[in-house]
Amino acid sequence: MTENFQAHEIRDVIRINYKYTMGGQSKFFKELIKSKRLLGTKCSNCGKVWMPPRINCSDCYVPAEWIEVKKTGIIEVSTIVWFTTSAFIKNIPYAVGYIKLEGADTAILQGIFSENLVPSKIKKGKRVRAVFQKEREGKMTDFFFVPEDEYENWINKPEYEGGE
Ligand SMILES: [Zn+2]
């Protein structure tokens, strides 16, 4: 392409009806709706606790069993999101991060919301706690994490609740 090249772009909307199966991980989402429990899986051979859950241990290739992990954890890495899809535009800026929940050996990628989103709030090592949508649909957006010192403020908002 030459340096003066300019592509012709057309903005449009595509609507698609589809069904997406969570397969063997369905239990994670069903428990999320029903009881706000965060379920990982524990390898029956090496004992590694996977969160997000894996049906088979990725290290040993043997079946893993369901196990509940805590709703609190530590940020391992994070970033602030300024550009996103239409589904999340109302939330920007927000953070996403890999969070290692207590009782898990791996980290889960999830949204981190803060009432005062500055980099120091979402630094590596900061403690976060899960907040749940009151209206849950069995999706990853049914919960998100907040800095532990903001937890009470978030669960007192009408659309959210704590996981206890
Ligand atoms: Zn294993």
Backbone and ligand atoms as CSV (ligand in chain L), in Angstrom:
chain,resi,resn,atom,element,x,y,z
A,1,MET,N,N,0.832,-1.191,0.000
A,1,MET,CA,C,0.000,0.000,0.000
A,1,MET,C,C,0.876,1.253,0.000
A,2,THR,N,N,0.428,2.267,-0.700
A,2,THR,CA,C,1.176,3.519,-0.695
A,2,THR,C,C,0.847,4.293,0.560
A,3,GLU,N,N,1.625,5.288,0.875
A,3,GLU,CA,C,1.356,6.024,2.114
A,3,GLU,C,C,0.108,6.907,2.018
A,4,ASN,N,N,-0.387,7.120,0.805
A,4,ASN,CA,C,-1.618,7.907,0.644
A,4,ASN,C,C,-2.874,7.043,0.590
A,5,PHE,N,N,-2.696,5.748,0.778
A,5,PHE,CA,C,-3.848,4.843,0.707
A,5,PHE,C,C,-4.860,5.155,1.801
A,6,GLN,N,N,-6.137,5.228,1.426
A,6,GLN,CA,C,-7.203,5.374,2.415
A,6,GLN,C,C,-8.306,4.391,2.068
A,7,ALA,N,N,-8.568,3.467,2.982
A,7,ALA,CA,C,-9.603,2.462,2.742
A,7,ALA,C,C,-10.987,3.097,2.815
A,8,HIS,N,N,-11.876,2.620,1.988
A,8,HIS,CA,C,-13.278,3.037,2.055
A,8,HIS,C,C,-13.962,2.182,3.114
A,9,GLU,N,N,-14.548,2.793,4.131
A,9,GLU,CA,C,-15.167,2.056,5.229
A,9,GLU,C,C,-16.650,2.354,5.290
A,10,ILE,N,N,-17.421,1.320,5.592
A,10,ILE,CA,C,-18.864,1.470,5.759
A,10,ILE,C,C,-19.216,1.043,7.178
A,11,ARG,N,N,-19.867,1.919,7.920
A,11,ARG,CA,C,-20.321,1.590,9.276
A,11,ARG,C,C,-21.700,0.958,9.195
A,12,ASP,N,N,-21.868,-0.159,9.872
A,12,ASP,CA,C,-23.171,-0.822,9.851
A,12,ASP,C,C,-23.309,-1.669,11.103
A,13,VAL,N,N,-24.463,-2.293,11.275
A,13,VAL,CA,C,-24.747,-3.153,12.415
A,13,VAL,C,C,-25.110,-4.530,11.884
A,14,ILE,N,N,-24.544,-5.555,12.488
A,14,ILE,CA,C,-24.913,-6.923,12.142
A,14,ILE,C,C,-25.606,-7.538,13.347
A,15,ARG,N,N,-26.797,-8.048,13.158
A,15,ARG,CA,C,-27.514,-8.727,14.235
A,15,ARG,C,C,-27.569,-10.211,13.900
A,16,ILE,N,N,-27.163,-11.030,14.877
A,16,ILE,CA,C,-27.146,-12.476,14.661
A,16,ILE,C,C,-27.774,-13.149,15.874
A,17,ASN,N,N,-28.744,-13.998,15.644
A,17,ASN,CA,C,-29.288,-14.836,16.718
A,17,ASN,C,C,-28.455,-16.104,16.771
A,18,TYR,N,N,-27.985,-16.454,17.952
A,18,TYR,CA,C,-27.168,-17.655,18.053
A,18,TYR,C,C,-27.314,-18.267,19.437
A,19,LYS,N,N,-26.932,-19.512,19.532
A,19,LYS,CA,C,-26.908,-20.225,20.807
A,19,LYS,C,C,-25.473,-20.636,21.059
A,20,TYR,N,N,-25.011,-20.400,22.269
A,20,TYR,CA,C,-23.627,-20.683,22.614
A,20,TYR,C,C,-23.642,-21.616,23.810
A,21,THR,N,N,-22.976,-22.748,23.720
A,21,THR,CA,C,-22.994,-23.668,24.856
A,21,THR,C,C,-21.729,-23.533,25.695
A,22,MET,N,N,-21.897,-23.602,26.996
A,22,MET,CA,C,-20.765,-23.570,27.909
A,22,MET,C,C,-20.233,-24.988,28.158
A,23,GLY,N,N,-20.892,-25.972,27.577
A,23,GLY,CA,C,-20.406,-27.350,27.640
A,23,GLY,C,C,-20.146,-27.794,29.068
A,24,GLY,N,N,-19.005,-28.420,29.279
A,24,GLY,CA,C,-18.654,-28.957,30.587
A,24,GLY,C,C,-18.493,-27.898,31.657
A,25,GLN,N,N,-18.350,-26.636,31.250
A,25,GLN,CA,C,-18.200,-25.558,32.227
A,25,GLN,C,C,-19.542,-24.955,32.635
A,26,SER,N,N,-20.637,-25.558,32.186
A,26,SER,CA,C,-21.976,-25.029,32.493
A,26,SER,C,C,-22.213,-24.886,33.998
A,27,LYS,N,N,-21.676,-25.812,34.783
A,27,LYS,CA,C,-21.904,-25.776,36.236
A,27,LYS,C,C,-21.412,-24.462,36.845
A,28,PHE,N,N,-20.313,-23.934,36.339
A,28,PHE,CA,C,-19.793,-22.652,36.835
A,28,PHE,C,C,-20.864,-21.576,36.717
A,29,PHE,N,N,-21.500,-21.497,35.544
A,29,PHE,CA,C,-22.467,-20.434,35.282
A,29,PHE,C,C,-23.786,-20.682,36.006
A,30,LYS,N,N,-24.188,-21.939,36.125
A,30,LYS,CA,C,-25.436,-22.247,36.833
A,30,LYS,C,C,-25.306,-21.912,38.324
A,31,GLU,N,N,-24.150,-22.215,38.903
A,31,GLU,CA,C,-23.935,-21.890,40.327
A,31,GLU,C,C,-23.828,-20.378,40.514
A,32,LEU,N,N,-23.287,-19.705,39.523
A,32,LEU,CA,C,-23.187,-18.244,39.568
A,32,LEU,C,C,-24.576,-17.623,39.651
A,33,ILE,N,N,-25.492,-18.105,38.835
A,33,ILE,CA,C,-26.869,-17.588,38.849
A,33,ILE,C,C,-27.534,-17.913,40.188
A,34,LYS,N,N,-27.455,-19.175,40.569
A,34,LYS,CA,C,-28.236,-19.684,41.687
A,34,LYS,C,C,-27.702,-19.226,43.047
A,35,SER,N,N,-26.394,-19.357,43.242
A,35,SER,CA,C,-25.872,-19.193,44.607
A,35,SER,C,C,-24.698,-18.216,44.719
A,36,LYS,N,N,-24.294,-17.613,43.603
A,36,LYS,CA,C,-23.147,-16.696,43.597
A,36,LYS,C,C,-21.874,-17.378,44.109
A,37,ARG,N,N,-21.824,-18.704,43.985
A,37,ARG,CA,C,-20.580,-19.397,44.329
A,37,ARG,C,C,-19.664,-19.332,43.124
A,38,LEU,N,N,-18.374,-19.124,43.363
A,38,LEU,CA,C,-17.387,-19.134,42.285
A,38,LEU,C,C,-16.686,-20.487,42.323
A,39,LEU,N,N,-16.970,-21.305,41.319
A,39,LEU,CA,C,-16.439,-22.667,41.289
A,39,LEU,C,C,-15.238,-22.774,40.354
A,40,GLY,N,N,-14.172,-23.308,40.906
A,40,GLY,CA,C,-13.037,-23.701,40.102
A,40,GLY,C,C,-13.026,-25.214,40.032
A,41,THR,N,N,-11.955,-25.759,39.504
A,41,THR,CA,C,-11.814,-27.218,39.512
A,41,THR,C,C,-10.439,-27.584,40.066
A,42,LYS,N,N,-10.417,-28.727,40.758
A,42,LYS,CA,C,-9.173,-29.204,41.368
A,42,LYS,C,C,-8.765,-30.506,40.688
A,43,CYS,N,N,-7.523,-30.557,40.243
A,43,CYS,CA,C,-7.021,-31.752,39.575
A,43,CYS,C,C,-6.962,-32.918,40.552
A,44,SER,N,N,-7.489,-34.062,40.124
A,44,SER,CA,C,-7.511,-35.237,40.993
A,44,SER,C,C,-6.126,-35.873,41.111
A,45,ASN,N,N,-5.182,-35.444,40.295
A,45,ASN,CA,C,-3.827,-35.992,40.358
A,45,ASN,C,C,-2.853,-35.044,41.068
A,46,CYS,N,N,-2.676,-33.822,40.546
A,46,CYS,CA,C,-1.660,-32.917,41.107
A,46,CYS,C,C,-2.228,-31.932,42.118
A,47,GLY,N,N,-3.563,-31.809,42.187
A,47,GLY,CA,C,-4.174,-30.932,43.185
A,47,GLY,C,C,-4.246,-29.475,42.771
A,48,LYS,N,N,-3.796,-29.147,41.584
A,48,LYS,CA,C,-3.847,-27.754,41.131
A,48,LYS,C,C,-5.303,-27.311,40.998
A,49,VAL,N,N,-5.586,-26.089,41.507
A,49,VAL,CA,C,-6.942,-25.552,41.430
A,49,VAL,C,C,-7.011,-24.538,40.293
A,50,TRP,N,N,-7.849,-24.862,39.320
A,50,TRP,CA,C,-7.996,-24.034,38.122
A,50,TRP,C,C,-9.152,-23.062,38.274
A,51,MET,N,N,-8.878,-21.798,38.061
A,51,MET,CA,C,-9.915,-20.761,38.052
A,51,MET,C,C,-9.507,-19.746,37.008
A,52,PRO,N,N,-10.204,-19.631,35.872
A,52,PRO,CA,C,-11.445,-20.315,35.546
A,52,PRO,C,C,-11.293,-21.832,35.477
A,53,PRO,N,N,-12.431,-22.533,35.727
A,53,PRO,CA,C,-12.369,-23.992,35.817
A,53,PRO,C,C,-11.998,-24.661,34.506
A,54,ARG,N,N,-11.251,-25.725,34.614
A,54,ARG,CA,C,-10.977,-26.583,33.462
A,54,ARG,C,C,-11.490,-27.966,33.819
A,55,ILE,N,N,-12.159,-28.579,32.887
A,55,ILE,CA,C,-12.772,-29.877,33.142
A,55,ILE,C,C,-11.692,-30.948,33.310
A,56,ASN,N,N,-10.622,-30.794,32.548
A,56,ASN,CA,C,-9.461,-31.675,32.692
A,56,ASN,C,C,-8.250,-30.813,33.008
A,57,CYS,N,N,-7.397,-31.312,33.892
A,57,CYS,CA,C,-6.192,-30.572,34.250
A,57,CYS,C,C,-5.313,-30.404,32.998
A,58,SER,N,N,-4.910,-29.185,32.724
A,58,SER,CA,C,-4.094,-28.920,31.533
A,58,SER,C,C,-2.646,-29.364,31.718
A,59,ASP,N,N,-2.260,-29.678,32.955
A,59,ASP,CA,C,-0.910,-30.182,33.197
A,59,ASP,C,C,-0.867,-31.712,33.128
A,60,CYS,N,N,-1.888,-32.362,33.718
A,60,CYS,CA,C,-1.868,-33.824,33.851
A,60,CYS,C,C,-2.784,-34.546,32.855
A,61,TYR,N,N,-3.719,-33.816,32.241
A,61,TYR,CA,C,-4.702,-34.418,31.322
A,61,TYR,C,C,-5.584,-35.458,32.015
A,62,VAL,N,N,-5.886,-35.235,33.280
A,62,VAL,CA,C,-6.827,-36.104,33.985
A,62,VAL,C,C,-8.012,-35.240,34.439
A,63,PRO,N,N,-9.163,-35.856,34.714
A,63,PRO,CA,C,-10.342,-35.077,35.121
A,63,PRO,C,C,-10.088,-34.283,36.409
A,64,ALA,N,N,-10.696,-33.102,36.461
A,64,ALA,CA,C,-10.628,-32.263,37.655
A,64,ALA,C,C,-12.019,-32.216,38.285
A,65,GLU,N,N,-12.052,-31.949,39.596
A,65,GLU,CA,C,-13.325,-31.932,40.323
A,65,GLU,C,C,-13.694,-30.511,40.727
A,66,TRP,N,N,-14.989,-30.264,40.809
A,66,TRP,CA,C,-15.477,-28.926,41.167
A,66,TRP,C,C,-15.130,-28.595,42.607
A,67,ILE,N,N,-14.713,-27.351,42.817
A,67,ILE,CA,C,-14.364,-26.890,44.166
A,67,ILE,C,C,-14.649,-25.391,44.237
A,68,GLU,N,N,-15.204,-24.956,45.353
A,68,GLU,CA,C,-15.484,-23.526,45.501
A,68,GLU,C,C,-14.222,-22.782,45.909
A,69,VAL,N,N,-14.003,-21.606,45.308
A,69,VAL,CA,C,-12.896,-20.755,45.727
A,69,VAL,C,C,-13.480,-19.491,46.355
A,70,LYS,N,N,-12.630,-18.727,47.028
A,70,LYS,CA,C,-13.102,-17.512,47.704
A,70,LYS,C,C,-13.454,-16.431,46.683
A,71,LYS,N,N,-14.211,-15.464,47.161
A,71,LYS,CA,C,-14.632,-14.352,46.306
A,71,LYS,C,C,-13.697,-13.159,46.455
A,72,THR,N,N,-12.583,-13.380,47.141
A,72,THR,CA,C,-11.572,-12.344,47.300
A,72,THR,C,C,-10.263,-12.845,46.708
A,73,GLY,N,N,-9.466,-11.907,46.249
A,73,GLY,CA,C,-8.195,-12.297,45.661
A,73,GLY,C,C,-7.284,-11.108,45.442
A,74,ILE,N,N,-6.230,-11.380,44.705
A,74,ILE,CA,C,-5.146,-10.403,44.494
A,74,ILE,C,C,-5.000,-10.153,42.992
A,75,ILE,N,N,-4.842,-8.897,42.624
A,75,ILE,CA,C,-4.589,-8.559,41.220
A,75,ILE,C,C,-3.162,-8.972,40.857
A,76,GLU,N,N,-3.031,-9.741,39.783
A,76,GLU,CA,C,-1.703,-10.125,39.296
A,76,GLU,C,C,-1.215,-9.154,38.236
A,77,VAL,N,N,-2.113,-8.724,37.362
A,77,VAL,CA,C,-1.774,-7.743,36.325
A,77,VAL,C,C,-3.078,-7.089,35.887
A,78,SER,N,N,-3.020,-5.840,35.484
A,78,SER,CA,C,-4.256,-5.153,35.098
A,78,SER,C,C,-3.958,-4.049,34.098
A,79,THR,N,N,-5.014,-3.545,33.489
A,79,THR,CA,C,-4.895,-2.382,32.604
A,79,THR,C,C,-6.225,-1.640,32.615
A,80,ILE,N,N,-6.175,-0.383,32.205
A,80,ILE,CA,C,-7.398,0.417,32.114
A,80,ILE,C,C,-7.883,0.380,30.668
A,81,VAL,N,N,-9.193,0.164,30.513
A,81,VAL,CA,C,-9.800,0.034,29.188
A,81,VAL,C,C,-10.443,1.358,28.779
A,82,TRP,N,N,-10.029,1.866,27.610
A,82,TRP,CA,C,-10.603,3.103,27.053
A,82,TRP,C,C,-11.355,2.843,25.762
A,83,PHE,N,N,-11.060,1.734,25.092
A,83,PHE,CA,C,-11.729,1.400,23.835
A,83,PHE,C,C,-12.334,0.021,23.989
A,84,THR,N,N,-13.633,-0.108,23.689
A,84,THR,CA,C,-14.296,-1.385,23.911
A,84,THR,C,C,-15.456,-1.548,22.934
A,85,THR,N,N,-16.171,-2.636,23.064
A,85,THR,CA,C,-17.318,-2.899,22.197
A,85,THR,C,C,-18.537,-2.144,22.726
A,86,SER,N,N,-19.593,-2.094,21.908
A,86,SER,CA,C,-20.789,-1.335,22.274
A,86,SER,C,C,-21.398,-1.828,23.587
A,87,ALA,N,N,-21.221,-3.114,23.895
A,87,ALA,CA,C,-21.810,-3.679,25.109
A,87,ALA,C,C,-21.238,-3.053,26.383
A,88,PHE,N,N,-20.015,-2.545,26.321
A,88,PHE,CA,C,-19.347,-2.059,27.536
A,88,PHE,C,C,-19.023,-0.569,27.501
A,89,ILE,N,N,-19.478,0.113,26.436
A,89,ILE,CA,C,-19.113,1.520,26.279
A,89,ILE,C,C,-19.562,2.368,27.469
A,90,LYS,N,N,-20.714,2.025,28.045
A,90,LYS,CA,C,-21.212,2.826,29.176
A,90,LYS,C,C,-20.307,2.702,30.408
A,91,ASN,N,N,-19.445,1.704,30.417
A,91,ASN,CA,C,-18.587,1.478,31.593
A,91,ASN,C,C,-17.220,2.151,31.504
A,92,ILE,N,N,-16.814,2.629,30.343
A,92,ILE,CA,C,-15.449,3.136,30.237
A,92,ILE,C,C,-15.288,4.463,30.976
A,93,PRO,N,N,-14.140,4.737,31.579
A,93,PRO,CA,C,-13.027,3.802,31.680
A,93,PRO,C,C,-13.268,2.777,32.787
A,94,TYR,N,N,-12.854,1.559,32.534
A,94,TYR,CA,C,-12.876,0.527,33.573
A,94,TYR,C,C,-11.584,-0.272,33.427
A,95,ALA,N,N,-11.365,-1.156,34.358
A,95,ALA,CA,C,-10.132,-1.935,34.319
A,95,ALA,C,C,-10.458,-3.398,34.077
A,96,VAL,N,N,-9.515,-4.104,33.532
A,96,VAL,CA,C,-9.576,-5.561,33.493
A,96,VAL,C,C,-8.268,-6.067,34.076
A,97,GLY,N,N,-8.333,-7.239,34.644
A,97,GLY,CA,C,-7.116,-7.770,35.225
A,97,GLY,C,C,-7.192,-9.266,35.421
A,98,TYR,N,N,-6.036,-9.852,35.592
A,98,TYR,CA,C,-5.962,-11.257,36.003
A,98,TYR,C,C,-5.929,-11.269,37.514
A,99,ILE,N,N,-6.900,-11.974,38.099
A,99,ILE,CA,C,-7.056,-12.005,39.549
A,99,ILE,C,C,-6.908,-13.431,40.042
A,100,LYS,N,N,-6.008,-13.597,41.002
A,100,LYS,CA,C,-5.846,-14.916,41.610
A,100,LYS,C,C,-6.683,-14.941,42.877
A,101,LEU,N,N,-7.779,-15.700,42.822
A,101,LEU,CA,C,-8.677,-15.792,43.974
A,101,LEU,C,C,-8.075,-16.712,45.025
A,102,GLU,N,N,-8.404,-16.462,46.278
A,102,GLU,CA,C,-7.900,-17.303,47.368
A,102,GLU,C,C,-8.414,-18.721,47.180
A,103,GLY,N,N,-7.531,-19.657,47.217
A,103,GLY,CA,C,-7.884,-21.054,47.010
A,103,GLY,C,C,-7.621,-21.527,45.590
A,104,ALA,N,N,-7.281,-20.608,44.689
A,104,ALA,CA,C,-7.002,-20.971,43.289
A,104,ALA,C,C,-5.498,-20.861,43.018
A,105,ASP,N,N,-5.043,-21.665,42.064
A,105,ASP,CA,C,-3.636,-21.607,41.668
A,105,ASP,C,C,-3.422,-20.836,40.369
A,106,THR,N,N,-4.522,-20.542,39.666
A,106,THR,CA,C,-4.421,-19.787,38.418
A,106,THR,C,C,-5.284,-18.536,38.541
A,107,ALA,N,N,-5.112,-17.619,37.607
A,107,ALA,CA,C,-5.809,-16.331,37.683
A,107,ALA,C,C,-6.902,-16.243,36.627
A,108,ILE,N,N,-7.968,-15.546,36.982
A,108,ILE,CA,C,-9.111,-15.359,36.093
A,108,ILE,C,C,-9.103,-13.928,35.569
A,109,LEU,N,N,-9.376,-13.779,34.273
A,109,LEU,CA,C,-9.461,-12.445,33.652
A,109,LEU,C,C,-10.872,-11.913,33.862
A,110,GLN,N,N,-10.962,-10.737,34.477
A,110,GLN,CA,C,-12.283,-10.208,34.778
A,110,GLN,C,C,-12.223,-8.691,34.899
A,111,GLY,N,N,-13.385,-8.046,34.798
A,111,GLY,CA,C,-13.467,-6.606,34.952
A,111,GLY,C,C,-13.221,-6.181,36.390
A,112,ILE,N,N,-12.577,-5.030,36.540
A,112,ILE,CA,C,-12.361,-4.436,37.864
A,112,ILE,C,C,-12.924,-3.019,37.788
A,113,PHE,N,N,-13.940,-2.760,38.609
A,113,PHE,CA,C,-14.556,-1.433,38.604
A,113,PHE,C,C,-14.121,-0.688,39.858
A,114,SER,N,N,-13.995,0.623,39.721
A,114,SER,CA,C,-13.632,1.449,40.865
A,114,SER,C,C,-14.357,2.772,40.763
A,115,GLU,N,N,-14.739,3.318,41.919
A,115,GLU,CA,C,-15.383,4.630,41.927
A,115,GLU,C,C,-14.363,5.731,41.677
A,116,ASN,N,N,-13.113,5.404,41.832
A,116,ASN,CA,C,-12.024,6.367,41.611
A,116,ASN,C,C,-10.900,5.633,40.891
A,117,LEU,N,N,-11.138,5.373,39.607
A,117,LEU,CA,C,-10.215,4.516,38.862
A,117,LEU,C,C,-8.926,5.250,38.508
A,118,VAL,N,N,-7.921,4.973,39.289
A,118,VAL,CA,C,-6.574,5.485,39.024
A,118,VAL,C,C,-5.653,4.270,39.091
A,119,PRO,N,N,-4.503,4.330,38.410
A,119,PRO,CA,C,-3.638,3.144,38.358
A,119,PRO,C,C,-3.292,2.551,39.721
A,120,SER,N,N,-3.146,3.389,40.747
A,120,SER,CA,C,-2.765,2.852,42.056
A,120,SER,C,C,-3.855,1.963,42.657
A,121,LYS,N,N,-5.107,2.143,42.225
A,121,LYS,CA,C,-6.222,1.327,42.731
A,121,LYS,C,C,-6.174,-0.111,42.223
A,122,ILE,N,N,-5.535,-0.303,41.057
A,122,ILE,CA,C,-5.575,-1.618,40.409
A,122,ILE,C,C,-4.172,-2.197,40.236
A,123,LYS,N,N,-3.264,-1.773,41.105
A,123,LYS,CA,C,-1.882,-2.263,41.015
A,123,LYS,C,C,-1.775,-3.744,41.343
A,124,LYS,N,N,-0.744,-4.351,40.803
A,124,LYS,CA,C,-0.404,-5.735,41.152
A,124,LYS,C,C,-0.331,-5.856,42.675
A,125,GLY,N,N,-0.972,-6.885,43.197
A,125,GLY,CA,C,-0.931,-7.125,44.639
A,125,GLY,C,C,-2.103,-6.542,45.406
A,126,LYS,N,N,-2.891,-5.666,44.745
A,126,LYS,CA,C,-4.051,-5.079,45.433
A,126,LYS,C,C,-5.138,-6.134,45.640
A,127,ARG,N,N,-5.818,-6.029,46.777
A,127,ARG,CA,C,-6.891,-6.975,47.094
A,127,ARG,C,C,-8.206,-6.507,46.471
A,128,VAL,N,N,-8.915,-7.456,45.879
A,128,VAL,CA,C,-10.227,-7.159,45.284
A,128,VAL,C,C,-11.240,-8.180,45.780
A,129,ARG,N,N,-12.513,-7.824,45.613
A,129,ARG,CA,C,-13.599,-8.694,46.060
A,129,ARG,C,C,-14.712,-8.684,45.012
A,130,ALA,N,N,-15.358,-9.820,44.848
A,130,ALA,CA,C,-16.397,-9.960,43.816
A,130,ALA,C,C,-17.690,-9.280,44.239
A,131,VAL,N,N,-18.295,-8.563,43.287
A,131,VAL,CA,C,-19.623,-7.972,43.419
A,131,VAL,C,C,-20.487,-8.592,42.329
A,132,PHE,N,N,-21.735,-8.895,42.653
A,132,PHE,CA,C,-22.611,-9.626,41.727
A,132,PHE,C,C,-23.778,-8.757,41.269
A,133,GLN,N,N,-24.191,-8.979,40.010
A,133,GLN,CA,C,-25.420,-8.357,39.515
A,133,GLN,C,C,-26.588,-9.006,40.261
A,134,LYS,N,N,-27.581,-8.220,40.613
A,134,LYS,CA,C,-28.784,-8.827,41.199
A,134,LYS,C,C,-29.509,-9.667,40.162
A,135,GLU,N,N,-29.538,-9.182,38.920
A,135,GLU,CA,C,-30.168,-9.918,37.816
A,135,GLU,C,C,-29.076,-10.668,37.065
A,136,ARG,N,N,-28.880,-11.936,37.396
A,136,ARG,CA,C,-27.807,-12.707,36.754
A,136,ARG,C,C,-28.355,-13.562,35.619
A,137,GLU,N,N,-27.533,-13.671,34.568
A,137,GLU,CA,C,-27.958,-14.389,33.355
A,137,GLU,C,C,-27.089,-15.602,33.055
A,138,GLY,N,N,-26.112,-15.880,33.913
A,138,GLY,CA,C,-25.199,-16.974,33.610
A,138,GLY,C,C,-24.135,-16.554,32.620
A,139,LYS,N,N,-23.636,-15.340,32.789
A,139,LYS,CA,C,-22.583,-14.808,31.922
A,139,LYS,C,C,-21.441,-14.277,32.788
A,140,MET,N,N,-20.284,-14.100,32.164
A,140,MET,CA,C,-19.145,-13.567,32.904
A,140,MET,C,C,-19.427,-12.159,33.432
A,141,THR,N,N,-20.359,-11.452,32.775
A,141,THR,CA,C,-20.703,-10.110,33.235
A,141,THR,C,C,-21.639,-10.138,34.451
A,142,ASP,N,N,-21.968,-11.323,34.961
A,142,ASP,CA,C,-22.779,-11.422,36.176
A,142,ASP,C,C,-22.021,-10.967,37.414
A,143,PHE,N,N,-20.706,-10.882,37.298
A,143,PHE,CA,C,-19.921,-10.407,38.444
A,143,PHE,C,C,-18.703,-9.659,37.947
A,144,PHE,N,N,-18.131,-8.899,38.850
A,144,PHE,CA,C,-16.905,-8.157,38.550
A,144,PHE,C,C,-16.191,-7.954,39.878
A,145,PHE,N,N,-15.031,-7.375,39.818
A,145,PHE,CA,C,-14.280,-7.166,41.053
A,145,PHE,C,C,-14.151,-5.677,41.349
A,146,VAL,N,N,-14.055,-5.381,42.635
A,146,VAL,CA,C,-13.843,-3.998,43.079
A,146,VAL,C,C,-12.734,-4.013,44.128
A,147,PRO,N,N,-12.038,-2.881,44.279
A,147,PRO,CA,C,-11.056,-2.808,45.361
A,147,PRO,C,C,-11.753,-3.118,46.686
A,148,GLU,N,N,-11.080,-3.858,47.551
A,148,GLU,CA,C,-11.736,-4.313,48.778
A,148,GLU,C,C,-12.291,-3.161,49.612
A,149,ASP,N,N,-11.610,-2.003,49.594
A,149,ASP,CA,C,-12.085,-0.879,50.416
A,149,ASP,C,C,-13.311,-0.178,49.815
A,150,GLU,N,N,-13.717,-0.561,48.596
A,150,GLU,CA,C,-14.930,0.021,47.990
A,150,GLU,C,C,-16.113,-0.954,48.031
A,151,TYR,N,N,-15.857,-2.149,48.567
A,151,TYR,CA,C,-16.861,-3.216,48.486
A,151,TYR,C,C,-18.225,-2.798,49.035
A,152,GLU,N,N,-18.272,-2.229,50.225
A,152,GLU,CA,C,-19.553,-1.866,50.849
A,152,GLU,C,C,-20.325,-0.873,49.990
A,153,ASN,N,N,-19.622,0.097,49.398
A,153,ASN,CA,C,-20.291,1.078,48.538
A,153,ASN,C,C,-20.942,0.401,47.336
A,154,TRP,N,N,-20.229,-0.557,46.742
A,154,TRP,CA,C,-20.743,-1.206,45.530
A,154,TRP,C,C,-21.949,-2.087,45.837
A,155,ILE,N,N,-21.895,-2.834,46.921
A,155,ILE,CA,C,-23.024,-3.750,47.175
A,155,ILE,C,C,-24.259,-3.010,47.685
A,156,ASN,N,N,-24.099,-1.741,48.027
A,156,ASN,CA,C,-25.262,-0.945,48.429
A,156,ASN,C,C,-25.947,-0.264,47.246
A,157,LYS,N,N,-25.376,-0.393,46.036
A,157,LYS,CA,C,-26.049,0.151,44.845
A,157,LYS,C,C,-27.214,-0.788,44.501
A,158,PRO,N,N,-28.327,-0.222,43.988
A,158,PRO,CA,C,-29.528,-1.052,43.788
A,158,PRO,C,C,-29.364,-2.247,42.850
A,159,GLU,N,N,-28.480,-2.137,41.861
A,159,GLU,CA,C,-28.369,-3.232,40.868
A,159,GLU,C,C,-27.387,-4.324,41.256
A,160,TYR,N,N,-26.646,-4.133,42.347
A,160,TYR,CA,C,-25.613,-5.092,42.716
A,160,TYR,C,C,-25.869,-5.675,44.106
A,161,GLU,N,N,-25.163,-6.765,44.376
A,161,GLU,CA,C,-25.212,-7.346,45.725
A,161,GLU,C,C,-23.908,-8.091,46.007
A,162,GLY,N,N,-23.671,-8.307,47.272
A,162,GLY,CA,C,-22.464,-9.021,47.671
A,162,GLY,C,C,-22.655,-10.517,47.553
A,163,GLY,N,N,-21.532,-11.226,47.612
A,163,GLY,CA,C,-21.609,-12.672,47.506
A,163,GLY,C,C,-21.624,-13.371,48.843
A,164,GLU,N,N,-21.429,-12.638,49.928
A,164,GLU,CA,C,-21.344,-13.148,51.312
A,164,GLU,C,C,-20.206,-14.140,51.465
L,1,ZN,ZN,ZN,-2.976,-31.959,37.426
